[in-house]
Amino acid sequence: MTATATQTPFVPVLSGSSWQTVETENFTEVFNPSTGEVIARTPHLSAEQTNDVVAAAKAALPAWRETPVVERARVMFRYRALMEQHFEELAALVTREHGKTLAEARAEVNRGVEMVEFAAGLPSLMMGETLPNIARSVDAEAVKHPVGVCVGITPYNFPNMVPLWMFPVAITCGNTFILKPSEKVPLSAVRLAELLLEAGLPEGVMNVAHGDRVCAETLLTHPDVAAISFVGSTPIAKAIYETGTKHGKRVQAAGGAKNHLIVMPDADQEQTVKALSASAFGCAGQRCMAGSLTVAVGEAGDAVVPKLVDYAGAMRVGPSDGNENVDMGPVIRNDHRERVASYLDIASGEGATVALDGRRDFSGDGFLIGPSVVDHVAPTMRVAKEEVFGPLLSVVRVNTLEEALALGDDCEFGNGAVIFTRSGYAARQFKQHFNAGMIGINVGVPAPMAWFPFTGWNRSFFGDLHIQGTESIQFYTRQKVTLTRWPQEGESHHDPVWKSGSGS
């Protein structure tokens, strides 16, 4: 049942010191994917309203960047404790607005907590460099400074984790932050910000703006915004990067993927089938690290595909909100379910074999579709080249490892790839030569943890410094180098650096 407009609350905006309810005629309905029920409305801020949020972040910047980094890190220690205290609430919120199973939602919140732990250690990681006597009586030092007002534009598929990839590090580095979450899943973002304020973060350091393209473009072009972090599809990531850099901003923009899962004939079949299913059908396939293209080498296809069909076909698919007895929940929207299903007809029309059809009759009003496996896919087919972003696994068959590596060279994306094998030689060749930034060996999803960068290649990433790890610290800071000379009283003043002709 869909709630009436008068019953459905607007999601609040955080601008400076207060949460504000902005009731607009332009809004996005927030669904519970398990039931089809509308549970909230996300307001679309105008350019003027978005400018007010930027002004609040700018006003808070001078005092926050002068706050000692140790004090900023202590906010993150308190924040982590609050996240642990509210862990089940945060996980349930992810399930309610996104549709992940509770197990998947808990894993997502755990990954977010790890980012807060990483941010709490920034006093050590932000230390600068010094070199006394770089020239006679001249000392040099390089130190990190915050860049200013930072913006995070985040997707619907990880409403808790992806924002936490960004704002804990940005804030602890001394910046102020504006989070614009996906209008489809704003509730987790709001709760994360509420807990951050409860942890003692000063007013205006963290802000939450909601909206559509108008809000995003205002943030991208605003002269007081210094840096943009984005995760989403490749076309939008490219547009974000081009627009942001055109307006003089730092940009890191993670895009889409077509992740290859190479199965060698010597792979452990039982372990491989479980890993393939977890990779392709975990989170209903709605993640940029999902394995969506299995490349079966030699006789591996005949051995693995029937087992994969049996295993995936037995997965329990159903509403996930309040129900822990499911293996896979719904997709985000009904139109997305129809889009995923359409690829089965496209693949069949191009000559592939639908070995497992996930289109079933599910009871209730949720956005449910089961796992699908499409076999005998040619590399030129749409289902092999395009990002489906749903629980559909395609199987391409090749004769050799070299042919499998060549498929990666022809792929426009380059997020992640995995090989299943017992051969050290095959694993090394794959690790060394496959055209992707994140590699797994007998690991279904090679997503790095907080201490390592999320290193997409090719059209899976636009920018120079990646999200997570020490690269995120580099992204959210800029270096200042100081040369110092203190002559003795009575000493004639001369600068040995200039005298030697150094510099420009």
C-alpha positions in Angstrom: 0.0 0.0 0.0 1.3 3.4 -0.9 1.1 6.1 1.7 -0.8 9.3 0.8 1.2 12.5 0.2 0.0 14.1 3.5 1.2 11.0 5.4 4.6 10.7 3.8 7.3 12.9 5.5 9.9 14.9 3.7 13.5 14.0 4.4 15.2 16.9 6.3 18.1 18.9 5.1 21.1 19.7 7.4 22.4 23.2 6.7 24.7 24.7 9.3 23.2 24.6 12.8 19.8 23.0 12.1 17.8 20.3 10.4 15.2 21.9 8.1 12.1 20.4 6.5 12.0 21.7 3.0 8.6 20.9 1.4 8.8 21.3 -2.4 6.7 20.4 -5.3 9.7 18.6 -6.8 10.6 15.5 -4.9 11.5 11.8 -5.3 9.5 9.1 -3.6 11.6 6.8 -1.3 10.4 3.2 -1.5 10.8 0.2 0.7 11.8 -2.2 -2.1 10.5 -5.2 -0.1 6.9 -4.0 0.0 6.7 -1.3 -2.7 5.5 1.2 0.0 6.5 4.8 -0.2 8.2 5.6 3.1 9.5 9.2 2.6 9.9 12.0 0.1 13.3 13.5 -0.9 13.1 17.2 -1.6 14.8 18.6 -4.6 16.6 21.8 -3.5 16.8 24.7 -5.8 20.0 26.4 -6.8 19.4 29.1 -4.2 18.7 26.6 -1.4 21.8 24.7 -2.4 23.8 27.9 -2.2 22.7 28.4 1.3 24.1 25.0 2.3 27.4 25.9 0.7 27.4 29.1 2.6 26.9 27.3 5.9 29.8 24.9 5.1 32.1 27.9 4.2 31.2 29.7 7.4 32.2 26.8 9.5 35.5 26.2 7.7 37.9 28.8 9.4 37.3 27.5 12.9 37.3 23.8 12.0 40.6 23.9 10.0 42.3 25.5 13.0 41.0 22.8 15.3 43.9 20.5 16.2 43.9 17.3 14.2 44.0 15.3 17.4 40.7 16.9 18.5 39.2 16.3 15.1 40.2 12.6 15.4 38.6 12.4 18.8 35.2 13.2 17.2 35.7 10.1 15.0 36.5 8.0 18.1 33.2 9.1 19.6 31.4 8.6 16.3 32.7 5.0 16.0 31.3 4.3 19.5 27.9 5.7 18.5 27.9 3.7 15.3 28.6 0.5 17.2 25.8 1.4 19.7 23.3 1.9 16.8 24.7 -0.8 14.6 21.5 -2.9 14.2 19.5 0.3 13.6 21.8 1.4 10.9 21.7 -2.0 9.2 18.0 -2.2 9.4 17.7 1.2 7.8 19.9 0.1 4.9 17.6 -2.9 4.4 14.5 -0.8 4.6 15.4 1.8 2.0 17.6 -0.3 -0.3 16.5 -3.9 0.0 19.7 -5.6 0.9 19.4 -8.6 3.2 20.1 -7.9 6.8 23.4 -9.9 6.5 24.5 -7.7 3.6 23.4 -4.5 5.4 25.4 -5.5 8.5 28.4 -6.1 6.3 28.0 -2.7 4.7 27.8 -0.9 8.0 30.9 -2.8 9.2 32.8 -1.5 6.2 31.7 2.0 7.0 32.9 1.6 10.6 36.3 0.6 9.2 36.5 3.9 7.4 35.8 5.8 10.6 38.5 3.8 12.3 40.9 4.7 9.5 39.9 8.4 9.9 40.6 8.2 13.6 44.2 7.4 12.9 44.8 10.4 10.7 47.0 12.4 13.1 49.8 9.9 12.3 49.0 9.8 8.6 48.9 13.6 8.2 52.3 14.3 9.6 54.5 16.3 7.3 58.1 16.1 6.1 61.2 18.1 7.2 64.8 18.3 6.0 67.1 20.5 8.0 69.9 22.2 6.2 68.5 21.5 2.7 70.8 24.4 1.9 73.3 26.1 4.2 71.4 27.3 7.2 68.1 26.7 5.4 65.5 24.2 6.7 62.6 22.8 4.6 59.3 21.5 5.6 56.2 20.2 3.8 52.9 20.1 5.6 49.3 19.2 4.7 46.5 21.7 4.8 42.8 21.1 4.2 41.5 22.1 0.8 38.2 23.7 1.9 34.6 22.9 1.3 34.2 19.3 0.0 31.2 17.6 -1.6 30.2 13.9 -1.8 27.7 12.8 -4.3 26.8 9.2 -3.5 24.8 6.4 -5.2 21.8 4.3 -4.1 23.5 0.9 -3.9 25.5 1.5 -0.7 23.6 4.2 1.3 25.7 3.8 4.4 29.2 2.7 3.2 29.9 5.0 0.3 29.2 8.3 2.2 31.5 6.9 4.9 34.2 6.4 2.2 34.3 10.2 2.0 33.2 12.5 4.9 35.2 10.9 7.8 38.5 11.4 6.1 37.6 14.8 4.6 36.4 16.2 7.9 39.3 14.8 9.9 41.7 16.4 7.4 40.1 19.8 8.5 37.6 20.3 5.7 33.9 21.0 5.9 31.6 18.7 4.0 28.3 18.6 2.1 26.8 15.2 1.4 24.3 14.9 -1.4 23.1 11.3 -1.1 21.1 9.5 -3.8 17.5 10.8 -3.7 16.4 7.2 -3.7 18.1 6.3 -0.4 18.5 9.4 1.8 17.5 8.0 5.2 20.9 6.3 6.0 22.7 9.6 5.2 20.5 11.6 7.5 21.0 9.1 10.4 24.8 9.1 9.8 24.8 12.9 10.1 22.6 12.9 13.2 25.1 10.6 14.9 28.0 12.7 13.8 26.5 15.8 15.5 25.8 13.7 18.6 29.5 12.8 18.6 30.3 16.5 19.1 31.0 17.8 15.6 30.6 21.6 15.5 27.8 23.2 13.5 28.3 23.6 9.8 31.2 21.1 9.5 28.8 18.4 8.2 25.9 19.3 5.9 23.3 17.2 4.0 21.7 18.5 0.8 19.1 16.7 -1.2 18.1 17.1 -4.8 18.3 16.2 -8.4 20.5 17.5 -11.2 19.9 21.1 -10.2 21.4 20.6 -6.8 24.3 18.5 -8.1 25.2 21.0 -10.8 25.1 23.9 -8.4 27.6 22.1 -6.1 29.8 21.2 -9.1 30.1 24.8 -10.3 30.0 26.7 -7.0 33.1 28.8 -6.6 33.3 28.0 -2.8 33.5 24.2 -3.4 37.0 22.9 -3.6 36.7 19.2 -4.1 34.1 16.7 -5.4 33.9 12.9 -4.6 31.5 10.9 -6.7 30.4 7.2 -7.1 27.9 6.2 -9.8 27.5 5.2 -13.4 30.3 5.8 -15.9 28.4 8.4 -18.1 27.6 10.5 -15.0 31.1 10.0 -13.5 32.6 11.3 -16.8 30.2 14.3 -16.7 31.0 15.0 -13.1 34.7 14.9 -13.7 34.6 17.2 -16.8 32.3 19.7 -15.2 34.1 19.8 -11.8 37.6 20.1 -13.3 36.4 22.7 -15.8 35.4 24.8 -12.8 38.8 24.4 -11.1 37.9 21.6 -8.6 39.6 18.4 -7.5 37.5 15.5 -8.6 37.5 11.8 -8.0 34.7 10.1 -9.8 34.2 6.3 -9.7 32.1 4.9 -12.5 30.6 1.6 -13.6 32.1 -1.8 -14.2 31.9 -5.1 -16.0 33.9 -7.3 -13.7 35.3 -10.6 -15.2 35.4 -13.8 -13.2 37.9 -16.2 -14.9 37.4 -19.9 -14.0 40.3 -22.2 -14.9 39.7 -26.0 -15.4 41.7 -26.8 -12.2 39.6 -24.5 -10.0 37.9 -25.9 -6.9 34.4 -26.2 -8.3 32.4 -26.1 -5.0 34.3 -23.1 -3.7 34.1 -21.4 -7.2 30.3 -21.9 -7.5 29.7 -20.4 -4.1 32.0 -17.5 -4.8 30.5 -16.8 -8.3 27.0 -16.8 -6.8 28.0 -14.5 -3.9 29.7 -12.1 -6.3 27.0 -12.0 -9.0 23.9 -12.2 -6.8 25.0 -10.6 -3.5 23.2 -7.3 -3.0 21.0 -8.4 -5.9 23.9 -7.6 -8.2 23.6 -3.9 -7.5 27.2 -3.1 -6.8 30.1 -1.9 -8.9 32.3 -4.8 -7.7 29.7 -7.5 -8.6 31.0 -10.2 -10.9 28.8 -10.1 -13.9 30.8 -11.9 -16.6 32.2 -15.4 -16.0 34.9 -16.4 -18.4 35.1 -20.2 -18.4 38.4 -21.5 -19.8 38.5 -24.9 -21.6 36.3 -27.5 -20.0 35.5 -25.4 -17.0 32.2 -24.2 -18.5 30.7 -27.7 -18.8 31.7 -28.5 -15.2 30.7 -25.3 -13.5 27.6 -23.9 -15.3 25.2 -26.8 -14.3 26.3 -26.5 -10.7 26.0 -22.8 -10.8 22.4 -23.1 -12.1 21.5 -25.5 -9.4 23.1 -23.4 -6.6 21.6 -20.1 -7.8 18.3 -21.6 -8.5 18.0 -22.8 -4.9 18.7 -19.3 -3.4 15.8 -18.0 -1.3 14.6 -14.7 -2.8 12.1 -12.6 -1.0 11.3 -9.5 1.0 14.3 -8.6 3.2 12.9 -6.0 5.5 12.5 -7.7 8.9 13.2 -11.1 7.3 16.6 -12.9 7.9 15.5 -16.1 6.0 16.3 -14.9 2.5 19.5 -15.1 0.5 18.7 -12.3 -1.9 16.3 -9.3 -1.5 14.7 -7.0 -4.1 16.2 -4.6 -6.5 15.8 -0.8 -5.9 12.8 0.0 -8.1 10.2 -1.7 -10.4 11.6 0.0 -13.5 15.1 -1.3 -12.6 13.6 -4.8 -12.2 12.1 -4.5 -15.7 15.5 -3.3 -17.1 17.4 -6.2 -15.7 14.8 -8.7 -17.0 14.9 -7.1 -20.5 18.6 -8.3 -20.8 17.4 -11.9 -20.8 15.3 -11.3 -23.9 18.2 -9.3 -25.5 20.7 -12.1 -24.8 18.3 -14.8 -26.1 17.7 -12.7 -29.2 21.4 -12.4 -29.8 21.9 -16.2 -29.6 22.8 -16.9 -26.0 21.2 -19.6 -23.9 19.2 -18.6 -20.8 20.2 -21.4 -18.5 18.4 -19.9 -15.4 15.6 -17.4 -15.8 15.1 -15.2 -12.7 11.7 -14.0 -13.8 9.3 -15.7 -11.4 5.9 -15.0 -9.9 6.6 -13.5 -6.5 3.9 -12.7 -4.1 3.6 -9.2 -2.7 4.3 -5.8 -4.1 8.1 -5.8 -3.7 10.6 -5.4 -6.5 11.8 -9.0 -6.7 13.6 -10.8 -9.4 15.6 -14.0 -9.0 19.2 -14.9 -10.1 19.7 -15.5 -13.8 22.5 -17.3 -15.6 23.0 -16.8 -19.4 25.4 -19.3 -21.0 27.2 -19.3 -24.4 27.5 -15.6 -24.5 29.7 -14.1 -27.2 32.0 -11.2 -26.2 30.3 -8.9 -28.7 26.8 -9.3 -27.2 25.3 -6.5 -25.2 24.9 -8.7 -22.1 28.7 -9.2 -22.2 29.6 -5.5 -22.7 27.1 -3.4 -20.8 26.7 -3.0 -17.1 23.4 -4.7 -16.2 23.6 -3.9 -12.4 21.4 -6.7 -11.4 21.4 -10.4 -10.5 22.3 -11.6 -14.0 25.5 -13.6 -14.6 26.8 -14.1 -18.2 29.1 -16.9 -19.2 31.6 -16.6 -22.0 33.6 -19.6 -23.0 37.2 -19.4 -24.2 39.9 -22.0 -24.9 42.9 -20.4 -23.1 44.0 -18.1 -20.4 45.4 -15.8 -23.0 42.0 -15.4 -24.6 40.5 -14.6 -21.2 43.1 -11.9 -20.6 42.4 -10.5 -24.0 38.7 -10.0 -23.1 39.9 -7.7 -20.4 41.9 -5.6 -22.8 38.8 -5.1 -24.9 36.6 -4.0 -22.0 36.0 -0.3 -21.6 35.7 -0.7 -17.8 38.5 -1.7 -15.4 37.1 -2.0 -11.9 37.8 -5.5 -10.7 38.5 -9.0 -11.9 39.0 -12.5 -10.3 40.6 -15.8 -11.2 39.7 -19.2 -9.7 42.6 -21.6 -10.1 45.1 -23.9 -8.3 47.9 -22.8 -10.6 50.4 -20.3 -9.3 51.5 -19.5 -12.9 48.0 -18.8 -14.1 47.3 -16.6 -11.0 50.5 -14.7 -11.5 49.8 -14.1 -15.2 46.4 -12.9 -14.4 47.5 -10.6 -11.6 50.3 -9.1 -13.7 48.4 -8.6 -17.0 44.6 -8.3 -16.5 43.3 -4.9 -17.3 41.7 -3.9 -14.0 42.6 -2.0 -10.9 41.4 -4.5 -8.3 42.4 -8.1 -8.6 41.2 -11.2 -6.7 42.7 -14.7 -6.7 40.1 -17.3 -5.4 38.3 -14.3 -3.9 34.8 -13.6 -5.2 34.7 -9.8 -4.6 38.2 -8.1 -4.5 37.0 -4.9 -2.9 39.8 -3.4 -0.8 39.3 -2.5 2.8 39.6 1.0 4.2 43.4 1.1 4.4 43.8 0.5 0.6 42.6 2.7 -2.3 39.6 1.7 -4.4 41.6 1.6 -7.6 39.3 1.4 -10.7 41.0 1.8 -14.1 39.9 3.0 -17.5 36.3 4.2 -17.6 35.6 2.9 -14.2 37.4 5.9 -12.7 38.0 9.5 -13.6 40.6 11.4 -11.7 44.1 11.1 -10.3 43.7 10.2 -6.6 41.4 7.3 -5.6 38.9 6.9 -2.8 40.0 5.2 0.4 43.4 4.7 1.8 46.2 7.2 1.9 45.2 8.5 -1.6 42.1 9.9 0.0 44.2 11.9 2.5 46.2 13.3 -0.5 42.9 14.2 -2.2 41.5 16.0 0.8 44.7 18.0 1.6 47.1 20.2 -0.2 50.8 20.6 0.6 52.6 23.8 1.6 56.4 23.9 1.6 58.2 26.4 3.7 61.9 27.3 3.5 63.3 28.9 6.7 66.5 30.7 7.5 67.3 32.6 10.7 70.6 34.5 10.3 72.7 35.3 13.3 72.7 38.8 14.6 75.2 40.8 12.5 75.4 38.2 9.8 75.1 39.6 6.3 71.8 38.6 4.7 72.1 36.4 1.7 70.0 33.5 0.5 72.1 30.5 -0.6 69.1 29.0 -2.5 68.7 32.0 -4.7 72.5 32.4 -5.0 72.8 28.9 -6.3 70.2 29.6 -9.0 67.7 27.2 -7.6 64.0 27.8 -8.0 62.1 29.5 -10.8 
